[in-house]
Amino acid sequence: MGLYSHMFSHYDGGHNHPVNRALHMIAIPAGFSSLIVIWWHWIVALFLIPTAFSLAWLGHLIEGNKAAFLTNPAHAFVAPVWMARKILGMGAKKTAQQLSTRQANRSV
């Protein structure tokens, strides 16, 4: 398994609760949009950052685990890809394929 696949699998595994996933679907765009908004209105951008982190932390509080960002800050870059895959319906299919591949490799 490659580095990205490992990071994605770890990130996905920490976001199983539906409320946590929903809060992250709001928090991730809010956080990343602050990088763009800061050029036009820095006060709004500075409001978006703590809002995004608060929503994500609330999700992890509900799920009962730590944010993946705490174990590896690079997970912040996995987050938007994770969100896009969930929206496009690619996450569950990929995870099922990885599980079946792992099971096949273990039985060999």
C-alpha positions, 0 to 999 in steps of 0.5 A: 500500500502506498503512502497516500493510500495508507494516509487516506485509509487512516483518515477515512477510518477516523470519520465513520460517524455520520454526524462527524462526516457531515460536520467535516463536509462543512468544515473542510470547504470552510477551512480551505476557502479561507485561503482564498478569501483572505486575499479579499477580506482577511477578517472573514477568512480569520473567522472561517479558520476557527469555525472550520476547526471547531466543526471538525473538533465537534465531529471528532468529539461526537465520534470519540477519537482524535483528529488525523491531523494530530498524528500527521499534519499532512492529513490536512491535504488528504481531507479535501480529496477525502471529501471529493471522493465521498461526494463523488461516491468513490470512497466506499467502492475504493475501500471495499476493493482494498478490503477484498485485496487485503483479504485475498493477500492474507489468504495466500 
